[in-house]
Amino acid sequence: MADTAAPGPTRALIVANPASGSHSPELVRQVAELCESCLDRAEVHLTSAPGDATGAVRRALERKDGAPDLVVAIGGDGTVREVVQGLVPATGRATLAVVPGGTGNSGYKMLWGDRPWTESLKAVLTDSGIGGSARLRRLDLARLAETRNYVYLGACSGVIADALITARDLPLTGRERYARAFADTAAGYAPYPGRVTVDGRVVHEGPTVLANVGGGPYRGGRFKVLPDSLLDDGLLDVCVIGGEVPAADVPGLTLEAAHMDHPATVYARGRRITVERTDGRRLPLEHDGEYQQGIGDSATFEVLPGALPVWAPTTP
């Protein structure tokens, strides 16, 4: 859903995560200087702990005077996830712009592709609205019923989630760390017994390597797990890769969406999607790169149509 009549921003809160994959003080300085040169006011908040970005956005938007009408998230997909948690409940007060500063940066790529951040942010600040090169889009989100958290890019059960646990103990960084973690996890990975239900209809039941619900087409900045996903159609996509596919083959298949032609892949859309583990054990689940510790044997996702106001290019 596009909102081409939206006015351009005037006051920005810049939220930057120093722990993100490609963070640098120079990047934050450049973003701040660009915002200050184009807007009435810009302030920077450097996060200090998990959840800090969410709190900073909420506090800023609760101000009676001088609340920002633009939140600029500098970081990876995890940083954007936290910003979204604070921004969405206050929809109508502020919009979102994303500057890639992480490892995967899938959230930026699904909006702006490979365009440099200087080009995209300048368009938001100086050339937005009717006839401009940036427009406001209202993207669908998912809400994870068990935690009430908003899902920005997507959520995945199975091998992708378990690889996040493996990654914690590896003395590596960036994409190299997760690639190694995935390879170690996938070696001999045993698919879990699962069931996926879309709007009350069972679309998959049996051995499951992963079930991805979203959201954006990309995960990890490169892998087209949900290649047919539309960001604002009012529906959630789900892709299930069954046990006939070796877990180690998933990166190669999803890099160019070759998994879509595999008979063990199920792809569906709906407004309410439930992913279950049918043996009663805990469902391994992550969303937006964060492992979900408090999940039991199932997770239910509900679509929130048009919940996130975010700046995107006028022409794809």
C-alpha positions, 0 to 999 in steps of 0.5 A: 500500500503506497501513501504518496500524499505523505508529507516529508519528515521534519524531525529525526531520531537516528537509532544506531547499534554499535554492535551491528555487523558493519557499524562504524562511527563514521557511518553514524556521523554521515547519517547525522550530518545529512539529516541535520542539513535537511531537517529541522532537528536530528538526534542520535541514540546509540544502543547499549543493550538488547531491547534498548532501541525499542525503549528509545523509540517509545520514549521519543514518540511519547514526548508531548513536544518535539517528537520525531516524525522519522526514525532512522534505523542504522544497523542490521535486521535485528536493529530494525526489528527492535525499532519496529517494536517501538514504532508500530504501536505509535503508527501515525506519529512517525515513519521509518527509514533504514540505513544498512549497517549490519551483516545481512541487511535484508530489510534494506535490500527488500526496499531499496535493492542495491542502491547506496544508502546515501541515495536512498536517505537523501531521497527520503529527506529531500525528494519524498511525497507526490512526484518525488523519488521516495514514497511512503509504503505501508508494509504488512507485518506478522504478529507472533501470538505467543509473544505479541512481538511484531515480525518484520522480515520473517520467522523460521523454524528448524535448521535456520533457527538451530544454527543461531544457537550454534553460532553463539560459540563460534569465534567468528564474525559476520556472514562467515560466522553464520555460514560456519554455524549453518554448515555445522548444524546442517551436517546430519541434521534430523528434520523435526516432525511438523505441521503447518496450517494456513487459515485452518487448512493443513498444508504440510504434515511430516518431516520438516527441515524448515518452515519460514513465515513472512514477510520479505523475500530475503533472509540473510541478505542473499537467500530467496526463501520467500521469492514470491512474497509481496510486502503489502498484499495483506497476506503472509507467505509460508515456505516449508521445506520437507525432510526429503531435502538434506539440510545442507542443501538449503543455502544452495537451493534458496540462493536462486530460489531453486527450492521452489521447484523441489517436490518437497517444498510447499508454498502458501499464503494466508492471514493466519499461519500456525507452525507446530512440532507434533512430538510435543518438544519445543519448536526451534524458532527465530524471527528477524535473526533472534532465537525465540526462547519462550516458544513451546511446541507451536507458533501462530502468526497473524497478519497486520495489514499495512502496519508499518509506514516505511520509506521506499523508492517510487520506482522499484 
